[in-house]
Amino acid sequence: METSQSEHQPLSFRQIVASPHLPALDGLRAVAVFTVMIYHYTESPWVPGDLGVSLFFVISGFLITLLLLRELNATRTVSLRQFYARRTLRIFPAYYAYILFSLSIDWIRGHRWTLGLFLAAIGYVVNYYNALNGHPVTSVAHAWSLADEEQFYLIWPMIFLVLASRTARTTQRILIGVVIAVVIWRSYLYLIRGVGAAYVYNAFDTRCDNLAIGCLLAFLSGEQGVSHWVRAIATKAWMPFVTLAVLYISRVLAPAKYHYSVGFTVDAILMALLIVQVMQLTSQPAWSWLNHPVTRFFGAISYPLYLYHGWGMSVATHLGNHGVAVTTMLAIAASTCLACGSYYCVERPFLRLKRRFERRQSHPSALLGATQP
């Protein structure tokens, strides 16, 4: 029996984005969190750990905006009450369990938190606590990125509803304008005002361009011409490797003045390009591992992995000095155990409750995972 030629045609990017399951994204979450973990465990200057966080930002902007667009298309509106209820049930239980865990362990160890750190942690403003205090070493210092994302979740749906009355092209131009404005603002602070790297690295007002680029990608994914553009950059399995090489050069080999001014934005654009490429190419053997069940599992627990990876390192170091490689493996194992405890004991019960707030027609199961680490 002959098979029609259309059956051999790969799905266009528009079709992939509209499908119930979005390929590669769980795998990319796993890549992002392991990039952060390996950087913190090895402290190698050749491992660009902050790219893992930037990748989470772009993915978050992309997925949250897709969710909002699907709900808008299905119901002609967006329920802010349901959006915030879903985000609260998805994020807060694990986060506040982690804060309580860290506060307790630090108290037992005699590492008392200052009032400012405590208020920043429970108020989701660790990003500005770090920014204004030189990014001090604390057990919750890495929560700066979660604060950035939570502030994004707070304001973006309301902005989205305002933009929904405008044309898609106008919205895209506004998002591009936001990205350019953040680049100018960050460059002014770092290059002219001499504001330190701690501020421009942590603060929402200097990092929200990464999230805006993800939002822009979601709007562009519905454009008719995007699929033709994607076919030009995602037809061969080697193409994402070129993007990764350029991204690595941009992050690791470029000077600090570039990185803390325009570099964050360039890196986010390259990661948006990488997301498009691997989503299109996951049927290729070189990238199919992003959809492997093991990779997807680590993507599913990437949020608690990110939360607890510092304590995983503490466990590993208490087991003795076994060298960087062995200590890193022990830290990953300990972090995975802590993350699984959080995922199955804290997150899963609230995820079941969260489903009451989901509209099946506008929130396919593939998009219901955490959009942050």
C-alpha positions as CSV (number, residue, x, y, z in Angstrom):
1,M,0.0,0.0,0.0
2,E,1.5,3.3,-1.0
3,T,1.9,6.1,1.5
4,S,1.1,9.6,0.4
5,Q,3.9,12.1,0.4
6,S,2.1,14.2,2.9
7,E,2.5,11.5,5.5
8,H,6.2,11.8,5.2
9,Q,6.2,15.5,5.6
10,P,7.5,16.7,9.0
11,L,5.2,18.8,11.1
12,S,5.6,22.6,10.7
13,F,6.6,24.6,13.7
14,R,3.0,26.0,13.9
15,Q,1.7,22.5,14.1
16,I,4.2,21.5,16.7
17,V,3.3,24.4,18.9
18,A,-0.4,23.7,18.5
19,S,0.0,20.0,19.3
20,P,-1.1,18.5,22.7
21,H,2.5,17.7,23.6
22,L,5.4,20.1,23.1
23,P,8.5,18.1,22.4
24,A,11.9,18.7,23.9
25,L,10.9,21.3,26.6
26,D,11.1,18.9,29.5
27,G,14.5,17.8,28.2
28,L,15.6,21.4,28.0
29,R,14.5,22.0,31.6
30,A,16.7,19.0,32.6
31,V,19.6,20.5,30.7
32,A,19.1,23.9,32.3
33,V,19.0,22.6,35.9
34,F,22.0,20.3,35.4
35,T,24.0,23.2,33.9
36,V,23.3,25.2,37.0
37,M,24.1,22.3,39.3
38,I,27.4,21.3,37.6
39,Y,28.5,25.0,37.7
40,H,27.8,25.3,41.4
41,Y,29.4,21.9,42.1
42,T,32.6,22.3,40.1
43,E,32.9,26.1,40.1
44,S,34.5,25.8,36.6
45,P,34.7,29.0,34.6
46,W,34.1,26.9,31.5
47,V,30.7,25.8,32.6
48,P,28.2,28.7,32.0
49,G,25.9,28.1,34.9
50,D,23.9,31.2,34.5
51,L,22.8,30.1,31.0
52,G,20.7,27.5,32.7
53,V,18.8,30.2,34.5
54,S,18.4,32.2,31.4
55,L,17.1,29.2,29.5
56,F,14.5,28.8,32.3
57,F,13.5,32.4,31.8
58,V,13.0,32.0,28.1
59,I,11.0,28.8,28.5
60,S,8.8,30.4,31.1
61,G,8.0,33.4,29.0
62,F,7.3,31.1,26.1
63,L,5.0,28.6,27.9
64,I,3.1,31.0,30.0
65,T,2.3,33.1,27.0
66,L,1.2,30.0,25.0
67,L,-1.1,29.1,27.9
68,L,-2.6,32.5,27.9
69,L,-3.0,32.6,24.1
70,R,-4.7,29.2,24.1
71,E,-7.1,30.2,26.8
72,L,-7.8,33.5,25.0
73,N,-8.5,31.7,21.7
74,A,-10.7,29.1,23.4
75,T,-12.7,31.4,25.7
76,R,-12.2,34.9,24.3
77,T,-10.8,35.9,27.7
78,V,-8.3,35.0,30.4
79,S,-9.3,34.2,33.9
80,L,-6.8,35.9,36.2
81,R,-8.3,34.2,39.2
82,Q,-7.7,30.8,37.8
83,F,-4.3,31.7,36.5
84,Y,-3.1,32.9,39.9
85,A,-4.7,29.9,41.6
86,R,-2.9,27.5,39.3
87,R,0.4,29.3,39.8
88,T,0.0,29.4,43.5
89,L,-0.7,25.7,43.8
90,R,2.1,24.9,41.5
91,I,4.8,27.0,43.0
92,F,4.2,28.1,46.6
93,P,3.9,24.7,48.4
94,A,7.3,23.5,47.3
95,Y,8.9,26.9,47.6
96,Y,7.7,27.6,51.2
97,A,8.5,24.0,52.2
98,Y,12.1,24.6,51.0
99,I,12.2,28.0,52.9
100,L,11.1,26.3,56.1
101,F,13.6,23.4,55.5
102,S,16.5,25.8,54.9
103,L,15.6,28.1,57.8
104,S,15.4,25.1,60.1
105,I,18.7,23.6,59.0
106,D,20.5,26.9,59.1
107,W,19.1,27.5,62.7
108,I,20.4,24.1,63.8
109,R,23.8,24.8,62.3
110,G,23.9,28.2,64.0
111,H,23.6,30.2,60.8
112,R,20.8,32.6,61.8
113,W,19.1,34.6,59.1
114,T,18.8,38.3,59.3
115,L,15.4,39.9,59.3
116,G,16.0,41.3,55.8
117,L,16.9,37.9,54.4
118,F,13.8,36.3,56.1
119,L,11.5,38.9,54.7
120,A,13.0,38.7,51.3
121,A,12.7,34.9,51.2
122,I,9.0,34.8,52.3
123,G,8.1,37.8,50.1
124,Y,9.7,36.5,46.9
125,V,12.1,39.4,46.6
126,V,15.5,37.6,47.1
127,N,16.4,39.0,43.7
128,Y,16.5,42.6,45.0
129,Y,18.0,41.4,48.4
130,N,20.9,40.0,46.4
131,A,21.0,43.0,44.0
132,L,21.3,45.5,46.8
133,N,23.6,43.5,49.1
134,G,26.2,42.2,46.6
135,H,24.7,38.8,46.1
136,P,25.7,37.4,49.6
137,V,26.2,33.6,50.0
138,T,23.1,32.2,51.7
139,S,21.1,29.0,51.5
140,V,18.4,30.8,49.5
141,A,20.6,33.0,47.3
142,H,19.6,31.1,44.2
143,A,16.0,31.9,44.9
144,W,16.7,35.2,43.1
145,S,15.6,33.6,39.8
146,L,12.4,32.3,41.3
147,A,11.6,35.8,42.5
148,D,12.2,37.2,39.0
149,E,9.8,34.6,37.6
150,E,7.2,35.1,40.3
151,Q,7.2,38.9,39.6
152,F,6.7,38.0,36.0
153,Y,3.8,35.8,36.8
154,L,2.3,38.6,38.8
155,I,2.3,41.3,36.2
156,W,2.4,39.6,32.8
157,P,-1.2,38.2,32.7
158,M,-2.6,41.7,33.3
159,I,-0.4,43.2,30.7
160,F,-1.4,40.4,28.3
161,L,-5.0,41.2,28.7
162,V,-4.3,44.8,27.8
163,L,-2.3,43.8,24.8
164,A,-5.0,41.3,23.7
165,S,-7.1,44.1,22.4
166,R,-4.3,45.0,20.0
167,T,-3.1,43.2,16.9
168,A,-0.5,40.5,17.1
169,R,1.9,42.7,15.1
170,T,1.5,45.6,17.6
171,T,2.1,43.3,20.6
172,Q,5.2,41.9,19.0
173,R,6.5,45.4,18.4
174,I,5.8,46.3,22.0
175,L,7.7,43.3,23.3
176,I,10.6,44.1,21.1
177,G,10.5,47.6,22.5
178,V,10.6,46.2,26.0
179,V,13.6,44.1,25.2
180,I,15.4,47.1,23.7
181,A,14.5,49.3,26.7
182,V,15.9,46.7,29.1
183,V,19.1,46.5,27.2
184,I,19.5,50.2,27.2
185,W,18.7,50.4,30.9
186,R,21.0,47.6,31.9
187,S,23.8,49.0,29.8
188,Y,23.4,52.4,31.3
189,L,23.5,51.1,34.8
190,Y,26.5,48.9,34.3
191,L,28.6,50.8,31.8
192,I,27.8,54.4,32.7
193,R,26.5,54.5,36.3
194,G,28.9,51.8,37.5
195,V,26.2,49.8,39.2
196,G,27.8,46.4,40.1
197,A,27.2,43.1,38.4
198,A,25.2,41.9,41.4
199,Y,22.3,44.3,40.6
200,V,22.1,43.8,36.8
201,Y,22.4,40.1,37.3
202,N,19.6,39.7,39.9
203,A,17.1,42.5,39.5
204,F,13.9,42.0,37.6
205,D,14.1,45.3,35.8
206,T,17.5,44.3,34.3
207,R,16.6,40.6,33.5
208,C,13.0,40.7,32.3
209,D,14.2,40.9,28.7
210,N,14.9,37.2,28.9
211,L,11.3,36.5,29.8
212,A,10.0,39.0,27.2
213,I,12.0,37.1,24.5
214,G,10.1,33.9,25.5
215,C,6.8,35.8,25.3
216,L,7.7,37.1,21.9
217,L,8.6,33.6,20.7
218,A,5.1,32.5,21.7
219,F,3.5,35.2,19.7
220,L,5.7,34.6,16.7
221,S,5.0,30.9,16.7
222,G,1.5,31.5,15.5
223,E,2.6,33.5,12.5
224,Q,2.2,31.9,9.0
225,G,5.7,32.9,7.9
226,V,7.5,31.4,10.9
227,S,7.3,27.8,9.7
228,H,9.1,28.8,6.5
229,W,11.8,30.6,8.6
230,V,12.1,27.5,10.9
231,R,12.6,25.3,7.9
232,A,15.7,27.4,7.0
233,I,17.3,27.0,10.4
234,A,16.1,23.6,11.6
235,T,16.3,21.1,8.7
236,K,19.6,19.4,9.7
237,A,20.6,17.9,13.0
238,W,23.9,19.8,13.1
239,M,22.2,23.2,13.1
240,P,21.5,23.4,16.9
241,F,25.2,22.7,17.5
242,V,26.1,25.9,15.6
243,T,23.7,27.8,17.8
244,L,25.2,26.2,20.9
245,A,28.7,27.1,19.7
246,V,27.8,30.8,19.2
247,L,26.0,30.8,22.5
248,Y,29.0,29.4,24.3
249,I,31.3,32.0,22.7
250,S,28.9,34.8,23.6
251,R,28.7,33.7,27.2
252,V,32.2,32.3,28.1
253,L,34.7,34.1,25.8
254,A,33.2,37.6,25.6
255,P,34.3,40.3,28.1
256,A,32.2,41.2,31.2
257,K,31.2,44.6,29.7
258,Y,29.5,42.8,26.9
259,H,27.9,40.1,29.1
260,Y,26.4,42.5,31.6
261,S,25.1,44.9,29.0
262,V,23.9,43.3,25.7
263,G,25.2,39.8,26.4
264,F,22.2,38.7,28.5
265,T,19.9,39.6,25.6
266,V,22.0,38.1,22.8
267,D,22.2,34.8,24.8
268,A,18.4,34.8,25.4
269,I,17.8,35.3,21.6
270,L,20.1,32.4,20.8
271,M,18.4,30.2,23.4
272,A,15.0,31.0,21.8
273,L,16.5,30.0,18.5
274,L,17.8,26.8,20.1
275,I,14.3,26.0,21.5
276,V,12.8,26.3,18.0
277,Q,15.5,24.1,16.5
278,V,15.3,21.2,19.0
279,M,11.5,21.3,19.0
280,Q,11.6,20.8,15.3
281,L,14.4,18.3,15.3
282,T,13.6,15.9,18.2
283,S,12.7,13.2,15.7
284,Q,16.4,13.2,14.7
285,P,18.6,10.7,16.7
286,A,21.0,13.5,17.7
287,W,18.2,15.2,19.7
288,S,15.7,12.5,20.5
289,W,17.3,12.1,23.9
290,L,15.5,15.3,25.0
291,N,12.3,13.2,24.9
292,H,13.7,10.2,26.6
293,P,11.7,9.2,29.7
294,V,14.7,9.6,32.0
295,T,15.4,13.1,30.6
296,R,11.8,14.1,30.9
297,F,11.7,12.8,34.5
298,F,14.6,15.1,35.4
299,G,12.8,17.9,33.6
300,A,9.7,17.2,35.6
301,I,11.6,17.5,38.9
302,S,13.8,20.4,37.7
303,Y,12.0,22.8,40.1
304,P,12.8,20.9,43.3
305,L,16.2,20.0,41.9
306,Y,17.0,23.7,41.6
307,L,15.6,24.4,45.0
308,Y,17.6,21.7,46.9
309,H,20.8,21.4,44.8
310,G,22.7,23.4,47.3
311,W,21.8,21.1,50.2
312,G,22.7,18.2,48.0
313,M,26.2,19.6,47.8
314,S,26.3,20.0,51.6
315,V,25.4,16.3,51.9
316,A,28.2,15.3,49.5
317,T,30.8,17.4,51.2
318,H,29.9,15.8,54.6
319,L,30.7,12.4,53.1
320,G,34.4,13.4,52.7
321,N,36.7,14.7,50.1
322,H,36.6,12.4,47.1
323,G,37.6,14.7,44.3
324,V,35.5,17.0,42.2
325,A,34.0,14.3,39.9
326,V,32.9,11.9,42.7
327,T,31.7,14.7,44.9
328,T,29.6,16.1,42.0
329,M,28.0,12.7,41.4
330,L,27.3,12.3,45.1
331,A,25.8,15.8,45.1
332,I,23.6,15.0,42.1
333,A,22.4,11.8,43.8
334,A,21.6,13.6,47.1
335,S,19.9,16.5,45.3
336,T,17.8,14.0,43.3
337,C,16.7,12.3,46.5
338,L,15.7,15.6,48.1
339,A,14.0,16.7,44.9
340,C,12.0,13.5,44.7
341,G,10.9,13.9,48.3
342,S,9.7,17.4,47.5
343,Y,8.0,16.4,44.3
344,Y,6.1,13.3,45.5
345,C,5.4,14.5,49.1
346,V,4.7,18.2,48.6
347,E,4.1,19.0,45.0
348,R,2.0,16.1,43.7
349,P,-0.8,16.5,46.2
350,F,-1.1,20.2,45.3
351,L,-0.9,19.4,41.6
352,R,-3.9,17.2,41.9
353,L,-5.8,20.0,43.5
354,K,-4.5,22.4,40.8
355,R,-6.3,20.4,38.1
356,R,-9.6,21.7,39.4
357,F,-8.5,25.1,38.1
358,E,-7.5,23.9,34.6
359,R,-9.7,24.2,31.6
360,R,-9.0,21.2,29.5
361,Q,-9.8,22.8,26.2
362,S,-7.2,25.6,26.7
363,H,-4.6,23.9,28.9
364,P,-3.4,20.7,27.3
365,S,-1.6,18.3,29.6
366,A,1.8,18.9,27.9
367,L,1.8,22.5,29.1
368,L,0.9,21.9,32.7
369,G,4.4,21.3,34.1
370,A,6.4,23.8,36.0
371,T,7.6,26.6,33.8
372,Q,10.3,27.5,36.2
373,P,13.2,25.5,37.7
